Amino acid sequence: MPALVGGFPAPLLACDLALALAVDVSGSVDPQEFRIQMDGLASGLRDSVVSEALVKAEAQISLIQWTGSSRQVVSISWTKIRSFDDIDGFANAVETTERQWRNFSTAIGDALLFTLAEIRLAPDCGRYIIDVSGDGLSNEGIKPRFVLSDLRAAGVTVNALAIEGAEDDLTGYFWENVITGDGSFVVTADGFADYGEKIRLKLRRETGDQISGLPHKPGDRADAPVLATLND
């Protein structure tokens, strides 16, 4: 029986978690590093803790590639995870995903706005999370900090994975400019060789939190109750 909210049954949710995986494919990422990201994501999704949490949550997952302004694409559209076979199917699709672009700039703000628009198309879920990873500062398009209020108003959490090496203190930049939402966080990878292990740990943290409160769909009023957050 659904819980009562204000004397009325709470709406049933289509899933507990909608997770958009937004991957940097800008010019600073070479072909081998692109494959490291795809293989690392696939392996992280197959991790026993992550896969069990996704199945339990009946999660919706999507994969987005992004680079410069106006260059973002949904590589794998929203996929319902009901079983471990669904996880394997999604992970296989990630592993075989072809790169969309190669030699363009880094527009993190535009990538976040694009992903927010895709989240608005997702089913009603308990949590909405953008998992963004990248190896550079935003150098084109709208500055990412200028879109964070839109994300907060929509009840979307943004967590980041900073791939250090090409920039000075990319982790600090992501903390100050990219992440948002209660309990949002940054994970640091010491170069692309460290990406696979760090994205696995990041996915564990993102998928392992419990859900409580009232349902909230991105695009509802900013003062509507937000369903869930990530805890430190």
C-alpha positions in Angstrom: 0.0 0.0 0.0 1.5 3.4 -0.9 2.4 5.8 1.9 0.0 8.6 2.7 1.1 12.1 2.0 -1.2 14.8 3.4 -4.0 12.2 3.7 -3.6 11.0 0.1 -1.7 8.1 -1.4 1.8 9.1 -2.6 2.2 8.6 -6.4 4.0 5.4 -7.3 7.4 6.0 -8.9 8.6 4.3 -12.0 12.0 3.8 -10.5 14.1 4.8 -7.5 17.0 6.3 -9.5 17.6 7.9 -12.9 21.4 8.1 -13.6 22.8 9.9 -16.6 26.4 9.1 -17.4 27.9 12.1 -19.1 31.4 11.4 -20.6 33.9 13.9 -21.9 35.0 13.2 -25.5 36.8 16.6 -26.1 40.0 17.0 -28.0 42.2 16.3 -24.9 40.9 12.8 -24.8 42.8 10.5 -27.2 41.3 7.3 -28.7 42.9 5.0 -26.1 41.6 7.3 -23.3 38.1 7.2 -24.7 38.2 3.4 -24.7 39.5 3.4 -21.1 36.4 5.5 -20.1 33.9 3.1 -21.9 35.6 0.0 -20.6 35.8 1.5 -17.1 32.1 2.4 -17.1 31.1 -1.0 -18.3 33.2 -2.7 -15.6 31.9 -0.4 -12.9 28.3 -1.1 -13.8 29.0 -4.9 -13.6 30.5 -4.5 -10.1 28.4 -6.7 -7.8 27.5 -3.9 -5.4 26.6 -1.5 -8.2 24.6 -4.0 -10.2 22.6 -5.2 -7.2 21.8 -1.6 -6.2 20.7 -0.7 -9.8 18.4 -3.8 -10.1 16.9 -3.2 -6.6 16.2 0.4 -7.6 14.7 -0.6 -11.0 17.0 2.2 -12.2 16.9 4.1 -15.5 20.4 4.7 -17.0 21.5 6.6 -20.0 24.9 7.4 -21.6 25.8 10.8 -23.0 28.9 12.0 -24.9 29.8 15.7 -24.8 32.5 18.0 -25.9 32.1 21.6 -27.2 29.0 23.8 -27.5 26.2 22.2 -29.4 28.0 18.9 -29.5 26.3 16.6 -27.1 24.6 13.3 -28.0 22.6 10.5 -26.3 24.6 7.4 -27.1 22.3 5.1 -25.1 18.8 6.3 -24.3 17.1 5.7 -21.0 17.2 2.0 -20.2 15.2 0.3 -17.5 17.2 -2.0 -15.3 15.1 -4.9 -13.9 17.6 -7.7 -13.9 21.3 -8.5 -14.1 20.8 -9.4 -17.7 19.7 -5.8 -18.2 22.9 -4.6 -16.6 25.0 -6.9 -18.9 23.1 -5.6 -21.9 23.7 -2.0 -21.0 27.4 -2.6 -20.2 27.9 -4.4 -23.5 26.4 -1.4 -25.3 28.7 0.9 -23.4 31.8 -1.2 -24.4 30.8 -1.0 -28.1 29.8 2.6 -28.2 31.6 4.5 -30.9 33.1 8.0 -30.3 31.0 10.8 -31.7 33.6 13.6 -31.9 37.3 14.0 -31.5 38.8 17.5 -31.9 36.5 20.0 -30.1 36.5 22.1 -27.0 35.2 21.5 -23.5 31.7 22.9 -22.8 30.7 21.5 -19.4 27.9 24.0 -18.8 26.3 23.1 -22.2 26.7 19.4 -21.3 24.9 19.8 -18.0 22.0 21.7 -19.7 21.7 19.1 -22.4 21.7 16.3 -19.8 19.1 18.2 -17.7 16.8 18.3 -20.7 17.2 14.5 -21.1 16.5 14.0 -17.5 13.2 15.8 -17.9 12.3 13.1 -20.4 13.0 10.3 -17.9 10.2 8.5 -16.0 9.3 9.6 -12.6 12.1 8.5 -10.3 13.1 9.0 -6.7 16.5 10.4 -7.5 18.0 12.2 -10.5 21.7 12.2 -10.8 24.1 13.4 -13.4 27.5 11.5 -13.2 29.8 13.8 -15.2 33.5 12.9 -15.8 36.2 14.9 -17.6 39.8 15.8 -17.8 39.7 19.6 -18.4 38.3 23.0 -17.5 35.3 24.3 -19.3 36.6 26.6 -22.1 33.6 27.2 -24.3 29.9 28.0 -24.0 28.0 28.8 -20.8 30.1 28.6 -17.6 29.0 25.6 -15.6 28.4 27.5 -12.4 25.7 29.6 -14.2 23.5 26.5 -14.8 23.7 25.0 -11.2 20.7 26.9 -10.0 18.6 25.3 -12.8 19.8 21.9 -11.7 19.1 22.6 -8.1 15.6 23.9 -8.9 14.9 20.7 -10.8 16.0 18.5 -7.9 19.0 17.1 -9.8 22.3 16.2 -8.2 25.5 16.5 -10.1 28.5 14.5 -9.0 31.9 14.6 -10.8 34.9 12.6 -11.6 38.0 14.7 -12.2 40.7 13.0 -14.3 43.8 14.9 -13.2 46.9 15.3 -15.3 46.2 18.0 -17.9 45.1 20.8 -15.6 46.2 22.2 -12.3 43.8 21.1 -9.5 40.9 20.1 -11.7 39.3 18.5 -8.6 39.1 21.9 -6.9 37.6 23.4 -10.1 34.9 20.7 -10.2 34.1 21.2 -6.5 33.6 25.0 -7.0 32.0 25.1 -10.4 30.4 21.7 -11.5 28.8 19.8 -8.7 25.5 20.7 -7.0 22.8 19.1 -4.8 22.8 18.0 -1.2 25.7 15.6 -0.6 27.2 16.1 -4.1 30.8 15.1 -4.4 33.9 14.9 -6.6 36.1 11.8 -7.0 39.6 12.2 -8.2 41.3 9.9 -10.7 45.1 10.1 -10.9 45.1 10.1 -14.7 43.2 7.9 -17.1 44.9 4.8 -15.8 43.1 5.3 -12.5 39.7 5.9 -14.1 38.3 2.4 -14.0 38.8 2.0 -10.3 37.6 5.5 -9.4 34.4 5.3 -11.5 33.6 2.0 -9.9 33.9 3.5 -6.4 31.9 6.5 -7.6 29.1 4.4 -8.9 29.0 2.5 -5.6 28.5 5.7 -3.7 25.9 7.0 -6.1 23.8 3.9 -6.3 24.0 2.8 -2.6 22.1 5.6 -0.9 18.6 5.0 0.3 15.5 7.0 -0.7 13.1 8.8 1.5 10.6 11.6 1.3 8.2 12.7 -1.4 8.5 12.2 -5.2 9.8 15.1 -7.2 10.0 15.3 -11.0 12.6 17.6 -12.6 10.7 20.7 -13.8 8.3 20.8 -10.8 8.3 24.0 -8.7 11.7 24.6 -7.1 10.2 24.6 -3.6 8.6 21.1 -4.1 10.1 18.4 -1.9 13.2 16.8 -3.3 13.1 13.1 -2.8 16.6 12.1 -2.1 20.2 13.2 -1.7 23.6 11.7 -1.6 25.1 11.6 1.9 28.8 12.4 2.6 
